[in-house]
């Protein structure tokens, strides 16, 4: 049996974005302490984005139904159904075959975010499909409104359960961000739904969607800023490499979408561009958060440093 060279034992972990200084923290043979997530790209980040878009769109359609904004009802129901079905498709593609998704529904475990999320996604997809079908065909409109209302009630859970799913793992940059991730994903989902409305509806009908986008923008930017400041060393993966570039682009696109939605609210072209910016921002946010988590799992520094900080806080060293 050959003995590994000393240099190999002290080599810091590396990520696709380049080597990261280990600050004296080493693992055995320079290998990662955690096994990085095996979820596929782009399947899982797309699943995160599409689920948020669908959830916020369903809730938007329900509120629009109550307030008489018929055009937003149509756009919201179609976006919710399309996003939900595409989200299920991305999840099944990551799992490998449909039977694995069906197996996740055999039990309901309230303490498991994955189990709860599966039981949110499955009925939500059926309800949004029924409401969109009634909207397009005019068949059973009362049943379609009922299904759309039920989907709207599940919408907030659809927007945020994936944040709980990520933060319930041992991946450092996800786990330590558990207070902010639901707000980050929720705000991003509101932006995405507003973006779909700005693209799909006439400018005269988008005033509520513009307000929703401004609310989502404020929530997302505040959560993102607080998360990166509070996390300290574990927040570095959100600011470095490809993940940092994606999240920087997400913030710029969010601001651009918010500004364009206000100053160009009477222009069809400006509204559509604002909507595309919001949708692109939502995708960049999910892909950036996903990439940051994977990078943090690869470097022992992000695993060990928070543990040492907690020990110091308890007076353990």
Beta strands, then each sheet from edge to edge (+ up, - down):
strand 1: 14-15
strand 2: 18-19
sheet 1: 1+ 2-
end
